[in-house]
Amino acid sequence: MLTDIPAAEFEVTLDYDVDPAARREIEEVKQLNAAARRAVDEASRQSRAVVHDLRQRGLSVREIGVMLGITASRVSQLGKDKATA
């Protein structure tokens, strides 16, 4: 900004000087967080599929909520989501 160069024309990268053990711990946390995101995505996908299947079998959103341990409104949200694959 002080050089009158538009912000879109450069990138700032911060590099912290930490020891190798800390770098390994940081990388492990990043990997765990990525694995957690993948697990949440898979749980959501399977939840949508199960809700769809159970609704097709005639169960109410309340019944499904009790079975899955989620609220009836969450069941409704999952049932409206088109991505059941």
N, C-alpha and C positions, 0 to 999 in steps of 0.2 A: 504494500500500500504506500509505503514511503517512497518507492521508486516509480510510482505512477504506472506500474505494470498491472493490468487487470488480474484479479484473483483467479480467474478461469485459466490463465496462461502459465500458472506454476503450481507446484505441489510442495507442501511442507511435510517432511518425514521426521518423526522424533525417534531417536535411537538411544535407549537407556543403557548406561554402562553398568551392567550387573554381572555377577560372577556366574560361571557355567551351571552351578547347582540351581541358582534362581532361574536361569533360562530354561532349564529342564522342567522345573516346577511350573513355570508359566506355560510352557508348551503342553504339559500334562493337563493343566486346567483348561486350556483351549480345546484339547481333544475331548475331554470329559463333557464340556459344554456342547460341542458339536454332536457328540453321541446322545446327549440328553435331548437336543433339538430333534434329532432323527427319531428317537423313541417317542417323543410327543407327537410328531407327525404321523408315525405309524399307528399309535394309539387312536389318534383322531380319525384316521382312515378306517381303521377297523371298527371304531365306534359308529361311524356313519353307516357302514355296511350292516352292522348288527341291528342298529335302529331301523334301517330300511327293511331288513328281513323280518324283524319282530312286528313292525307295523303291518307288513303284508300278511302276517299270520293273525292279525286282528287284535293285537294287544294295545292297550291304551298307553298314552305317553306317561301317565302316572305309574302304571305297572312296569314299563320299561325303565323309568327313572329309578324305581326301587331296586330292580334287578341289577342295574349298572352302577348304582350308588351316585346318581346325578339328579339334578332337579328336572322336573317335567318341562320347564322352559328350555333347559339345555337339550333335552330330547327333541323338542320341537325344532330348535335351531339345527340340530344334526340332521333331522328328517327333511328339512328344507334344502340342505346343502346338496348340490347336484353331483359332487365328486365322491361317488360311492365306490369307485374302482381303486 
